Amino acid sequence: MKEMQRTVTCGELRKEFDGKEIILNGWVHKNRNHGGVHFINLRDKYGVTQVVIDEDASEDILNIANDLKYEYCVAIKGIVRKRPDSMINPDMKTGEIEVSAKEIVILNKCDTLPFMIEEESKANETLRLKYRYLDLRSDGMQKRIKLRSDVAYATREYLNSQGFMEIETPTLIKATPEGARDFLVPSRIHPGKFFALPQSPQLYKQILMVSNFDKYFQIARCYRDEDARGDRQLEFTQIDIEQSFVSANDIYKMTEGLMCHIFKKTMNIELPTQFQRLTYMDAMNTYGSDKPELRFDMKLQDFSSYVPNSDFSVFKTVLDNKGAVRAIVVPDAAPDYSRKKITELEEIAKQYGANGLAWMKVTPEGFDGGVAKFYNNQFTEICNGLSAKNNDLILLMGADWKTSVTSLGAVRKQIGIDRKLYDPSTFHFCWIVDFPLFEKNDEGNWEACHHLFSMPQDHYLDTMEENPGEVKGDLYDLVLNGYELASGSIRVHDPEIQKRIFSIVGIKEEEAMEKFGFLLESFKFGAPPHGGIAPGLDRLVMIMAGEESIREVIPFPKNAMAMSPMDDCPAEVDPEQIRELSLKIEIPVKEK
């Protein structure tokens, strides 16, 4: 191999190399035989070069050229020559030149491909994941994994420049409740006891603040035993950040600087130096989501004032039960939305708990279709109040407050996609602030909205127990293009405040010490005020790449069934390994 080791890459050659002898290593991307002249596109990580085997080449080279198939790994020695101006290929970085082959060595052959290596694979996802090593050769996957690497590098570059230290935290830890199931690791040395894989480094980064490492970060691997979705995986990566002696505004400024640096460094995109801020209630009431898509307008509006003067009893009952009636006006959409299309939107609303979706169209003669007959007596008043015009479509939702806003918000988001109401290549960041600290669960008990270690805002400290539902936390989410990109808070550092929060959510002192004792113990030794945030690296790269699934930006992801088709994991293990761990496996019997 030493004699045929590459001297240049397949993306490097330009007309300045004319006349030079070079060696290329790569994969055969195309092999075209034009009347005895072979044109081979040779590909590597850096680009594509056209190699020519002239008809007067040696018989050995011509025989090898005839044998070359897609994805053969080869080494080619040849002379660079400029193409005539009329033959320059502007679509290739190396389009000014070609290489006249003088020697070809097949380094490795390739079996029949399960799918073609193209810019973007057209194979189904199962096949792509089974042969992920081939899928990763595609230009699209190469670019996305390169982007991921660049984002990680830019993250380290910026945070190091701001005085942060990169510190690793353990991956074998004590199981602690953090909202999802832990992945458990049995201990061979201590039979019957288990480690857990971290859902996040939350407790350890807080302990690092107690330890006077006042600016910490880590590109951290995290694990949650939950169902996979398009933007979730069992194992994922987050940019974990924590600081001491800070306020929420300090975290905002630091994170905005980080994102500005990442986008400028990796995509040459200038972001605003300050991001928009919305309170949780404003986001929910205006956009129907605490992760709103803000690249288009079309806000939710209050329709309640028009309900009493109509004969539509469904909405009257909603208001009598202290619910809410919301509306969105879809401009110039009436001609495009048939009853069938509106039913499709209604199905989306039902996924969020709605019973249905009311509608009416604006015409010069009045409202038409749906619930129009109940509101035509208020036609002018409603149109003026909602700023509705001829050919607009009005969609209405009546339910309890949360169902009414979230279901209509989901409809709004889908309409934005369907009607192409925004430029998909743009990026809109927004902070969501003033989240509730507590919320009721399905059993009617209080639980933490984010996590148990978030501080209440100062003015709620004296009255926190009186009405937990009114307490706002020192919490914040960073939203990008309708996705929650990061979540964070100012943390509890006072043991007494932490005890009060545990009490509200029903965790007794003994239980708290059992689960979080090492953290609570550290708070007794001069813990500083601190706070942090954790942007999701996978999700950030997914959005930057314009993809809808983080599987497109993770080299070896699990599929929707939480399995890896490539290496068939999870898999059974040797019974002897099970015995060494003092475990007994019982497979549940599936019901017929």
DAHUGI-V270933 format. One record per run of one state. SS is the DSSP state (hx for helix, st for strand, lp for the rest). FROM is the first residue (numbers start at 1). TO is the last residue. If there is no record, write none. Layout:
ss:SS from:FROM to:TO
ss:SS from:FROM to:TO
//
This chain:
ss:lp from:1 to:1
ss:hx from:2 to:4
ss:lp from:5 to:14
ss:hx from:15 to:17
ss:lp from:18 to:20
ss:st from:21 to:34
ss:lp from:35 to:36
ss:st from:37 to:44
ss:lp from:45 to:46
ss:st from:47 to:53
ss:lp from:54 to:58
ss:hx from:59 to:67
ss:lp from:68 to:72
ss:st from:73 to:82
ss:lp from:83 to:84
ss:hx from:85 to:87
ss:lp from:88 to:96
ss:st from:97 to:108
ss:lp from:109 to:124
ss:hx from:125 to:130
ss:lp from:131 to:131
ss:hx from:132 to:135
ss:lp from:136 to:138
ss:hx from:139 to:161
ss:lp from:162 to:164
ss:st from:165 to:166
ss:lp from:167 to:172
ss:st from:173 to:173
ss:lp from:174 to:180
ss:st from:181 to:181
ss:lp from:182 to:182
ss:st from:183 to:186
ss:lp from:187 to:193
ss:st from:194 to:197
ss:lp from:198 to:201
ss:hx from:202 to:210
ss:lp from:211 to:214
ss:st from:215 to:223
ss:lp from:224 to:224
ss:st from:225 to:225
ss:lp from:226 to:228
ss:st from:229 to:229
ss:lp from:230 to:231
ss:st from:232 to:232
ss:lp from:233 to:234
ss:st from:235 to:244
ss:lp from:245 to:247
ss:hx from:248 to:267
ss:lp from:268 to:275
ss:st from:276 to:279
ss:hx from:280 to:287
ss:lp from:288 to:300
ss:st from:301 to:302
ss:lp from:303 to:303
ss:hx from:304 to:306
ss:lp from:307 to:312
ss:hx from:313 to:320
ss:lp from:321 to:323
ss:st from:324 to:330
ss:lp from:331 to:333
ss:hx from:334 to:336
ss:lp from:337 to:338
ss:hx from:339 to:350
ss:lp from:351 to:357
ss:st from:358 to:363
ss:lp from:364 to:365
ss:st from:366 to:368
ss:lp from:369 to:371
ss:hx from:372 to:374
ss:lp from:375 to:375
ss:hx from:376 to:386
ss:lp from:387 to:392
ss:st from:393 to:399
ss:lp from:400 to:400
ss:hx from:401 to:418
ss:lp from:419 to:428
ss:st from:429 to:433
ss:lp from:434 to:435
ss:st from:436 to:436
ss:lp from:437 to:437
ss:st from:438 to:440
ss:lp from:441 to:445
ss:st from:446 to:448
ss:lp from:449 to:453
ss:st from:454 to:454
ss:lp from:455 to:455
ss:st from:456 to:456
ss:lp from:457 to:457
ss:hx from:458 to:463
ss:lp from:464 to:467
ss:hx from:468 to:470
ss:lp from:471 to:471
ss:st from:472 to:473
ss:lp from:474 to:474
ss:st from:475 to:480
ss:lp from:481 to:482
ss:st from:483 to:491
ss:lp from:492 to:494
ss:hx from:495 to:504
ss:lp from:505 to:508
ss:hx from:509 to:523
ss:lp from:524 to:529
ss:st from:530 to:536
ss:hx from:537 to:544
ss:lp from:545 to:549
ss:hx from:550 to:552
ss:lp from:553 to:563
ss:st from:564 to:564
ss:lp from:565 to:568
ss:st from:569 to:569
ss:lp from:570 to:574
ss:hx from:575 to:580
ss:lp from:581 to:592
//
